[in-house]
Amino acid sequence: MENKYIYGIDFGTTNSTLAILDTNTNEVVKLFTTPSLLFFPEGDTIVPFIGETAIENYIDCGMKGRFMKSIKKILPNHSFKDTEVNIKRFTAEELVSLVISNLTKQADAFLGEKITTAVMGRPVVFDEVPERDAIAEERLGKAAKLAGLENIVFQMEPIGAAFTYERKLEKEELVLVADFGGGTSDFTLMRLSPDSIGKANRKEDMIAQGGIYIGGDNFDASLMWDRGTPYFGKGLEYQSSPGKWLPLPASFFFNICSWEKMNFFDSYKIKNEVRAYYNLSGKKPQLKNLMSLIEHNLGYKMTQSIEKTKIELSHAPQSTFAFHEADIDFDEVITLADFQHKIIQKDLDKIDKYLTSFLEKYEIADNQIDTVFMTGATSMVKPLRTRFTERFGAEKVKSGDNFNSVAIGLAYSYSLFH
């Protein structure tokens, strides 16, 4: 007997969402959402806090312990085998399964039964290297199995968003779905129509899919690189031998711009290296800041400050990137113009260039597209949205539920597989 309910699951870099679909009525009956965060307190515990409770307990514990975000970005990392947390080593799929299982347990409790069938979302590109992309999907599948799901099919995340948008249509449209997440920017070009809702075979309607490995985390990293790293020593020199001065290793500053790298940047080796460079630089205060950032485990606090600045710049002409923790103390005013035309311009240019080649490949002109449906949390970044309104016209650029539209559409797409 076929299940009455199935799950549509969007495991995201920043947030993860589960939609429950009633297959008899083809309606989504409930949504569950959680930040994709894990926190393991110090000690022998191997059971983490997840989502909002991870943040609360991490702060309550004085930021001591292991805090993890952007876990999705380690899925295509071939060199990542596992990581030791307290008394256990966790693989990538085990870490991901903890977030998925948190959602499925909530949904199972709501329904009063165990559901084992799900449509799992995946980006069009986990990674631009095919081998790594395949590894990422395999790991995500294993994570879903570890979370208790047995019957799993994969669907491209922007196709999920397309099916959500389609239910609002009154006539047929050629739609470019642009799904902007923390790790990737994915595009699907599709013919959508109210008459096609629920059709099992939509292959003829799916014109093209593509994506680029740039997302909101890249914007954060660019902001930190441009305006944050000078407060931590970027641009300084150290004395390698009497009278010989060399630039500090760039790797320090690349690592503090990337959460997934900074999360593993607190080894004794790194700490000792930074202390040595602090002395060799003449005890510059910026390197003392770097020491404090690492030793006090302030990476997440830093990402919160960056995220706050980015959000404020989506509705204000300027914001202050401020950080006042331990003995680190700075306020950096950033204007929207600088953010758009200097700090993240290269990232925006790469997305724009990719989209141009994507449409040219399928011989689609901008003016042939009826609607650009922007979704995903990063779609709310004002300079990104401005690029699209300038290119396609404000009247064509639309959006819906930026956080849930993918999961809802994934659930709706179940009919394509049955």
C-alpha positions in Angstrom: 0.0 0.0 0.0 1.4 3.4 -1.0 1.9 5.9 1.7 -0.6 8.6 2.1 2.1 11.1 3.1 5.6 11.8 1.7 8.2 14.4 2.5 9.8 17.0 0.4 13.1 17.9 2.0 15.3 20.8 1.2 18.6 20.4 3.1 20.2 23.8 2.8 23.5 25.5 3.6 21.8 27.9 5.9 18.3 26.5 6.7 16.6 23.2 6.1 12.9 22.6 5.4 10.6 19.6 5.3 7.2 19.8 3.6 4.5 17.1 4.3 2.5 16.2 1.2 -0.9 14.4 1.4 -0.7 12.4 -1.8 -4.5 11.9 -1.9 -5.2 15.6 -2.0 -1.9 16.7 -3.5 -1.7 19.4 -0.9 1.1 20.4 1.5 -0.3 20.0 5.0 2.6 21.1 7.2 6.1 22.7 7.1 9.0 22.3 9.4 12.1 24.5 9.2 15.4 24.6 11.2 18.7 26.3 10.8 21.3 23.8 9.5 23.4 24.2 12.7 25.0 21.7 15.1 26.5 22.3 18.5 28.4 19.7 20.5 29.2 20.9 24.1 32.5 20.1 25.5 32.8 16.7 27.3 31.8 13.2 26.3 28.5 14.0 24.6 28.0 12.9 21.0 24.4 14.1 20.8 24.3 17.7 19.5 21.9 20.6 19.9 20.4 21.4 16.5 19.0 24.5 14.9 17.9 27.4 17.1 18.8 25.4 20.2 22.4 25.0 18.9 22.8 28.8 18.9 21.2 29.3 22.3 23.3 26.6 24.0 26.5 27.6 22.2 26.2 31.1 23.6 25.1 29.8 27.0 28.3 27.6 27.1 30.5 30.7 26.5 31.2 29.5 22.9 33.1 26.5 24.2 32.6 23.3 22.3 32.1 22.5 18.6 29.8 24.6 16.6 29.1 23.8 13.0 27.3 25.7 10.2 27.3 25.4 6.4 27.6 21.6 6.7 26.3 21.2 3.2 29.5 22.6 1.8 31.6 19.7 3.0 29.5 17.2 1.0 31.6 17.5 -2.2 34.9 17.8 -0.3 36.6 14.6 -1.3 39.4 15.2 1.2 37.0 15.4 4.1 36.7 11.9 5.6 35.6 12.6 9.1 36.1 14.9 12.0 36.6 14.1 15.7 34.0 15.6 18.1 34.5 14.7 21.8 34.8 10.9 21.9 33.5 10.1 18.4 34.5 10.6 14.8 31.7 11.9 12.5 31.6 11.5 8.7 30.0 14.1 6.5 26.9 12.0 6.0 26.5 11.4 9.7 26.6 15.2 10.4 24.1 15.9 7.7 21.8 13.1 8.9 21.5 14.8 12.3 19.8 17.8 10.7 17.6 15.7 8.4 16.6 13.4 11.3 15.7 16.4 13.4 13.1 17.4 10.8 11.8 13.9 10.1 11.2 13.2 13.8 9.2 16.4 14.1 7.1 15.5 11.0 6.6 11.9 12.1 5.4 13.1 15.6 3.0 15.5 13.9 1.5 12.7 11.7 1.7 10.0 14.4 3.4 7.6 12.0 6.9 6.9 10.5 7.2 8.1 6.9 10.1 6.6 4.9 9.5 8.2 1.4 11.0 11.5 0.5 11.9 13.7 -2.5 15.3 15.1 -1.6 16.4 18.4 -3.1 19.9 18.9 -4.5 21.5 21.9 -6.2 22.1 21.8 -9.9 25.7 21.8 -9.0 27.1 20.7 -5.7 30.5 21.2 -7.3 31.6 22.1 -10.8 33.9 19.0 -10.8 31.6 16.1 -11.8 33.4 13.6 -9.5 32.9 15.8 -6.5 29.3 16.5 -7.5 28.6 12.7 -7.6 30.3 12.2 -4.2 28.0 15.0 -2.7 24.8 13.4 -3.9 25.9 9.9 -2.7 26.7 11.3 0.7 23.4 13.2 0.9 21.6 9.9 0.0 23.5 8.1 2.7 22.6 10.8 5.2 18.9 10.5 4.3 19.1 6.7 4.9 20.8 7.2 8.2 17.9 9.5 9.2 15.5 6.6 8.6 14.3 7.4 5.1 14.2 4.3 2.8 12.6 5.4 -0.5 14.5 8.5 -1.7 14.5 10.3 -5.1 16.5 13.4 -5.9 15.1 16.5 -7.6 16.9 19.7 -8.6 16.0 22.4 -6.1 15.1 25.1 -8.6 12.6 22.6 -10.2 11.0 22.3 -6.8 10.7 26.1 -6.7 9.3 26.1 -10.2 6.4 23.8 -9.2 5.6 26.1 -6.3 5.4 29.1 -8.5 3.4 27.2 -11.2 0.5 26.9 -8.8 0.1 30.7 -8.8 -0.2 31.0 -12.6 -3.2 31.8 -14.7 -1.6 31.2 -18.1 1.5 29.5 -19.6 4.8 31.2 -19.1 8.5 30.6 -19.9 10.1 31.0 -16.5 13.7 31.3 -15.4 13.8 30.0 -11.8 16.8 31.4 -10.0 17.5 29.7 -6.7 20.1 31.5 -4.6 21.3 29.7 -1.5 24.3 29.9 0.8 26.5 27.8 -1.4 25.2 27.8 -5.0 23.2 29.8 -7.6 21.0 27.4 -9.6 19.0 28.1 -12.7 16.2 26.2 -14.4 14.4 27.3 -17.5 11.0 25.7 -17.8 7.6 26.1 -19.4 5.0 26.4 -16.7 1.2 26.3 -17.0 -1.8 25.9 -14.6 -3.0 23.2 -17.0 0.2 21.2 -16.4 -0.1 20.9 -12.6 0.0 17.3 -11.5 1.1 15.9 -14.9 3.4 12.9 -14.4 5.6 13.6 -17.4 7.1 17.1 -17.6 10.3 16.4 -19.5 9.2 18.4 -22.5 8.6 21.4 -20.3 12.1 21.3 -18.8 14.3 23.2 -21.2 17.5 23.7 -19.3 19.3 23.4 -15.9 22.5 24.8 -14.7 24.3 26.4 -11.8 27.5 28.0 -10.4 29.2 27.4 -7.1 28.6 30.9 -5.8 26.1 31.9 -3.1 25.5 33.9 0.0 28.6 32.5 1.8 30.7 34.0 -1.0 29.2 37.4 -0.4 30.0 37.0 3.3 33.6 35.9 2.5 34.1 38.8 0.2 32.9 41.3 2.8 35.2 39.7 5.4 38.2 39.7 3.0 37.7 43.3 1.9 36.7 45.0 5.2 37.4 42.5 8.0 40.8 40.9 7.4 42.8 44.2 7.7 41.8 44.2 11.4 43.4 40.8 11.7 46.7 41.4 10.0 46.2 41.3 6.3 48.7 43.6 4.7 51.2 43.3 7.5 54.7 41.9 7.3 56.9 39.9 9.7 60.7 39.8 10.0 61.8 36.4 8.7 65.5 37.2 9.4 67.4 40.3 10.5 66.4 43.1 8.1 64.2 40.8 5.9 60.5 41.5 6.0 57.9 39.3 4.2 54.1 39.4 3.9 52.2 37.3 6.4 50.8 34.0 5.0 47.7 34.7 3.0 46.2 31.4 4.1 45.5 32.9 7.6 43.1 35.4 6.0 41.5 33.1 3.5 40.7 30.7 6.3 39.0 33.3 8.5 36.8 34.3 5.6 35.4 30.9 5.2 33.3 29.3 7.9 33.9 25.7 6.9 37.7 26.3 7.0 37.6 28.4 10.1 35.7 25.6 11.8 38.9 23.5 11.6 41.3 26.4 12.2 41.8 26.1 15.9 44.6 23.4 16.1 47.5 23.9 18.4 49.8 24.1 15.3 47.8 27.1 13.9 47.7 28.8 17.3 51.4 28.4 17.8 52.1 29.7 14.3 50.0 32.8 14.9 51.7 33.5 18.2 55.1 33.2 16.5 54.1 35.6 13.7 52.7 38.0 16.4 56.2 38.2 17.9 58.0 38.4 14.5 55.7 41.3 13.4 56.7 43.4 16.4 53.5 42.4 18.3 51.1 44.2 16.0 47.7 44.6 17.6 46.0 43.2 14.5 47.7 39.9 15.0 46.6 39.9 18.6 43.1 40.2 17.3 43.7 37.1 15.1 45.0 35.2 18.1 41.8 36.2 20.1 39.5 35.3 17.2 41.0 31.7 17.1 41.6 31.1 20.8 38.2 32.4 21.9 36.4 30.5 19.1 34.7 33.6 17.9 34.1 32.5 14.3 30.3 32.2 14.6 30.1 35.6 16.3 32.0 37.0 13.3 29.6 35.4 10.8 26.7 36.8 12.7 28.1 40.3 12.4 28.7 39.9 8.7 25.2 38.5 8.1 23.7 41.4 10.1 25.6 43.9 7.9 24.5 42.1 4.7 20.9 42.1 5.7 20.9 45.8 6.7 22.4 46.7 3.3 19.3 45.1 1.7 17.1 47.9 3.0 19.5 50.8 4.0 22.1 52.9 2.2 24.8 51.9 4.7 25.5 49.7 7.6 28.2 49.3 10.2 30.2 46.0 10.3 30.9 46.0 14.1 32.7 43.5 16.2 33.3 43.9 20.0 34.3 40.6 21.5 37.2 39.7 23.8 39.8 42.4 23.1 38.7 42.8 19.4 37.1 46.1 18.9 36.2 47.7 15.5 33.4 49.5 13.6 33.6 49.6 9.9 31.0 51.6 8.0 30.1 50.1 4.7 27.9 51.8 2.1 25.5 49.9 -0.2 27.4 51.4 -3.2 30.7 50.0 -2.0 29.1 46.6 -1.2 27.6 46.4 -4.6 30.3 47.9 -6.8 33.5 46.9 -4.9 33.1 44.2 -2.3 30.8 41.7 -4.1 31.1 43.0 -7.7 33.3 40.1 -8.8 30.8 37.6 -7.4 27.9 39.3 -9.1 29.9 39.5 -12.4 30.5 35.7 -12.2 26.8 34.9 -11.7 25.9 37.3 -14.5 28.5 35.9 -16.9 27.4 32.3 -16.1 23.7 33.2 -16.7 24.6 34.8 -20.1 26.5 31.7 -21.3 23.7 29.4 -19.9 21.0 31.2 -21.9 23.2 31.5 -25.0 23.8 27.8 -24.9 20.1 27.1 -25.2 19.5 30.0 -27.6 17.2 31.9 -25.3 17.2 35.7 -25.4 16.4 37.7 -22.3 13.3 39.2 -23.8 11.9 35.7 -24.5 11.6 35.0 -20.8 8.2 35.9 -19.3 9.2 35.7 -15.6 12.3 35.4 -13.5 11.3 33.7 -10.3 14.0 34.4 -7.6 14.0 32.3 -4.5 16.3 31.3 -1.7 17.5 33.4 1.2 20.3 35.0 -0.8 17.8 36.3 -3.4 17.0 39.0 -0.9 20.5 40.5 -1.2 19.7 43.9 -2.8 22.7 44.2 -5.2 21.9 40.7 -6.6 18.2 41.6 -7.1 19.2 44.9 -8.7 21.3 43.1 -11.3 18.3 41.0 -12.3 15.8 43.9 -12.4 18.2 45.9 -14.5 18.7 43.0 -16.8 15.2 41.6 -17.2 13.0 44.5 -16.0 11.4 45.0 -12.6 8.0 43.8 -13.9 9.4 40.4 -14.8 11.3 39.7 -11.6 9.1 38.0 -9.0 9.6 36.0 -5.8 7.5 33.9 -3.3 8.4 32.3 -0.1 12.2 32.5 -0.2 12.7 30.0 2.6 10.1 27.3 1.9 9.2 27.4 -1.8 11.8 24.7 -2.7 10.7 22.2 -0.1 7.0 22.7 -1.0 7.8 22.2 -4.7 9.9 19.1 -4.0 6.9 17.6 -2.3 4.7 18.5 -5.3 7.2 17.0 -7.7 6.6 13.5 -6.2 4.1 12.9 -9.0 6.9 13.0 -11.5 8.3 9.8 -10.1 5.1 7.8 -9.8 
